[in-house]
Amino acid sequence: MERTRLRYGMVGGGLNAFIGGVHRQAISFEGTADLVAGCFSSDAAANKECGAFYRMADDRVYASFDEMAKAEGAREDKIDFVTVVTPNILHYAAAKAFLEQGIHVFCEKPLCFEVDEAKELKKLAEEKGLLFGVGYSYSGNVMVKQARELVQKGVIGEVINVNAEYLQEWLIDDIGAGDQTMNKLSVWRKDPKVAGISNCVGDIGTHIENTVSYITGLRVKRLAAMLDYYGQPLDLNANILVEFDNGSHGVFASSQVCVGHMNGLVVRIFGTKGAIEWVQENPNILYVTLKGQPMQIYNRGMAYVEDYPASLSRIPSGHPEGLYVAFANMYHAFINAVLNKVNGKPLGKEELDFPTVDDGVAGVEFIQAAVKSARNGATWVDVES
């Protein structure tokens, strides 16, 4: 009998965790996947509390992700996929543990610390025929998908320049604070043992890289980066020159110390025939300017939006859609892809429209190249492929 529902588990994301809650809410939008197992916290009491809140069987609330992966892999009713929403340090080991048990994986970004680790996860997923999603959520926005359609159709011509930024202010008080931290959310993000070699580039700079790549189809070939640390162990600010694989160039700026900015991801794509601009804090609008014409404003939910992006609008035009829906649209594709897999059906283009392990590898390569460039005095560095 064809299955219409999936079982999933979660590693990390206790009741008070921000990103875990976002993933759970996004998955619930689909209504076709049930949370039945988890290892939500290293704190035993918090772990059990989360399991009880979601009415899980006691024997499916696990003390460690290793225990969870082995136990679930041996069950006849094992989870179909796992969502990994831990701090960065655990991404690689947790993802690998579940892949080895034949379980599909969706992992928060950045995928892991090292390029070799990322490529190992990709190889393992491919060898076992498993789906692997990575949490680059902004590609889930309807108007980002509309921008991609316009670029693919050649509406703005050949891409010749990109200007993108992701500016925040939330770590401004950490400048010069030494080992002190003014924001509890920054504690592990500033710790190289937990976050890896980068904070700002790893946390939000890779969102720029992925969103630009998703819209344009281009990959960063090489880059020259200047990172600012302001007395902290990891970067709080980054300015990066990039060269894409079509020979065009761009500028990426990411910062967590720009006063007056909250989540200011802005992507501007310039082509030989026109330009596109998308602003994350106003995600329902896409600005399109064609050469010799006035600026056009595309609104999500209107009849002129392309068929596929339009199919992902969940409420009528004029009602704001944002982060939760962007995450939900990632999972719309991923969950449908897993359903097709378990039912032995082929995967089409729309089922594969989620950030994959290839995007995860590209993100790790981008981080490594940016840090290497900055350490070498902002010299040009090839981005590994």
Secondary structure, DSSP 8 states (H G I E B T S, - for coil): -----EEEEEES--TT-HHHHHHHHHHHHHS-EEEEEEE--SSHHHHHHHHHHTT--GGGB-SSHHHHHHHHHH-TT--SEEEE-S-GGGHHHHHHHHHHTT-EEEE-SS--S-HHHHHHHHHHHHHHT--EEE--GGGGSHHHHHHHHHHHTTTT-SEEEEEEEEE--TTGGGTT-TT--S-GGGTTTT-HHHH-S-SHIIIIIHHHHHHHHHHH---EEEEEEEEE-TTSSS-SEEEEEEEETTS-EEEEEEES--TT-SSEEEEEEEESSEEEEEETTSTTEEEEEETTS--EEEETTSTTS-HHHHHT--S-TTS---HHHHHHHHHHHHHHHHHHHHTT----TTTT-S-BHHHHHHHHHHHHHHHHHHHTTS--EE---
